[in-house]
Amino acid sequence: MGDPDDMPVRKRPTITPKTRLRIFGRDNFKCTVCGASPALDTAVSLEIDHHVPFSLGGADEDGNYRTLCRRCNRGKGNDEVLNKAVDSDLLNWLSRVNPEILEAMARDGEAVAVANAEEFAEIQKLNRVFDGYEITLIPNTIIGFHAGYNLGIYTLEDNGGPKTNFRIAPRG
């Protein structure tokens, strides 16, 4: 066996301005995690991120690049222990909304759910850090007690206020 010091080092290539512009355009010049855009807030700075971190073998190709704002990119890192902890927090939160959400995702690979506004905000916040789930809003106006009850797995904490109807599925 060779000396580890003799092993080739994988060098990170520079992302060209042309590639950067292409990825920003593909992602509509918005952070793919939080939606921040320099068009709406001049303090927002966009960066190109490796979805699978370069340090963990992520490819240097368009399919592994995504647009993130500086805040989201600096917050994510590639710390798998942190990612697992945040994923666990998100799964606990989904179970708190209604344990049937996790059952449906395990059984069907996705779930359609209705959560109150506060619950949904927390789900989005946790997923922005971990980014392990695809969350798609289902456009509806849902306000009041039991409003939206027949639209999906329903919140256990019906506060009578606004509700959000959404689909959630693990990425990948």
N, C-alpha and C positions, 0 to 999 in steps of 0.2 A: 504494500500500500504506500501511496505517496504521502509526502508531508502535507498537512492541511494548508500550510502557507503557500504551497505550490499550486493549489486549486485555483481555477479561474474565478475571478470575481465578476459577478453580474453587475454591469454598470447601467444606471438609469439614463436612457437617452433623453435629450432635451425635446420637449414638445414644441414643435414649430409654431410660429404665429398663424400659419395657414390652417394647421390642425386645430389649434385653439379656437379660431374663429368658426371653423366647421362644427365643432362640438357645441360651442355656445349657441350657434344658429339652430342646430338640431334640437337643443334643449330650450329654445325660445328665449335665450338670454335671461334665464331665471334659474335660481338654485333649485335643483330637483328634489331637495329635502324640504325646505321651508317656503319656497316660492319667492324669496326675496329677489328683487331686480334693481339694477342701477337706474332703469328708466323711471322707477317709482321712488327711489331713495338714493341720492347721489353718494351716500356714505357706504353703500353696498359695493363690495369688491368681489368679482367672480373669479374662480380658480377651476382648473381641471383636476379631477380626482380620479384615482384608480378605484373602481368599485371593489374589486379584489385587490388588496394592497400589493404594491410592487414588492415589498419586503417579504410577502408570503407567496410569491411566485405569480402574481397577477400580470397578465399580458399587457404589452404596450401596443394597444390597438383600439380603434374606435369603439368596439363593443364592450370594452372594459373601462372606457372613459365616461365621466359624467360631470356636469356642471354643478359646483357647490359654491355657496358664498364662503367667504373667509371664516366666518363664525362656525358654520356647520363643518367645514373641512378641518378646522383646528380641533373641534370637539370630538370627532369620530375616532381618529387614530386607527391602529390595527391591534389594539389590546383585546385579545379574545376573552380574557377573564371579564373585562368590563362589558364587552358585547353580550356575554352569557348572562351577566347580572342584569343588564337592562332588558334583555329578552325575557328573563324570568319575571321582572317587574311588570312588563307589558302583559305577559300571560296571566299573572295574578290579577291585574286590572281588568282584563277581559273576563276572567272568571267572576270577578266582583260584579261586573255589569250583568252577566248571566252565564253560568257554567256551560250552557248549551252551545255557546259560541265555540268553545274549545272542542266540544264533542263533534260539532258539525265540521270544523276544520280537520279534525283527525279522520273523520269518516269520509267527507266529501272533498277535502282539499281546499275548502273555502267556506265562508259563512256570510249570510246576509243578516244584518242586525240593525236594531234601533237603539240608540243610546241618548241620554239627555245631553245637553250642550256641554256641561262640565265634564262628564265622562268622556265624551268624544274628544274634547280638547286635550285631556290627559293621554288618551290613546295616541293621538297625533304627536304630542310632545315626546312621548317615550319612543315612538317609531322613528321620529326624526333623528334621534341619536343612534339607534340601532339599525334602522332601515332594513329590517328583515322581513317586512310584510308590505304587500301592495294593498293600499286602502283606496277604494274608489267610492266617491260620493254618489248616491242615487238621489237625483234632484226631486225633492218633495218639500212642501211646507207642512211641517208637523208641529202643532202647538196645542197644548191642553192635555188633560188627564186621559190616558189610554189612547191618545191620538197616535196613529201609526202601529197600533197593536197587531194588525194583520199583515204588516209589511216585512216582517223578518223576526229573528229571535229578539224578543222584547226586553228592554231594561227592567231590572228588578227595582230600581229606584225612580219611580215615576213621580216627578216633582210638579207635574202639570205644566211645566215650561216647554221651551222649544226642544225638539228632538232631532237627531240626525240619523238618516237612513244611509247605510253604507255596506259595501262588500269588503271583506278582508280575506286575504290568502297569503300564505308564506311565499316569499320570492324564491324563484329557482325551480 
